[in-house]
Amino acid sequence: MQTSYDSDKRKILSAVSHGSIFFSALVLTAGIPIAIWFISDDPVVKDNAREALNFHLNVWIYGIIFGILTWILIGYVLLGILFLVQIIMPILAVIKILGDSDSVYRYPFIFRPL
């Protein structure tokens, strides 16, 4: 038995999961994909929320590592690159999700602990 899911709801929840990184409060940025992941019963939305949460975790870990590397001055360049990636990648994810609501956006070059 195949269950159909609302395409518009799928688009909105997936886009909000990926776009949540643009909210300023640290807990809120990770809380939105976590809430969507646990509340939604749509497998595509759950996968997009999990992927967005993995991206958040990677950004935080890389930020800590690059912050430590500022002691040897290369960290400043890496933090600048991380800042650009943190802006560009979620925008690309939201654009892809809004174009094709049945797909899951996979961020490149991240590890996926969840």
Helices and strands as residue ranges (DSSP letters): H 7-19, G 20-22, H 26-39, H 43-69, G 70-72, H 74-99
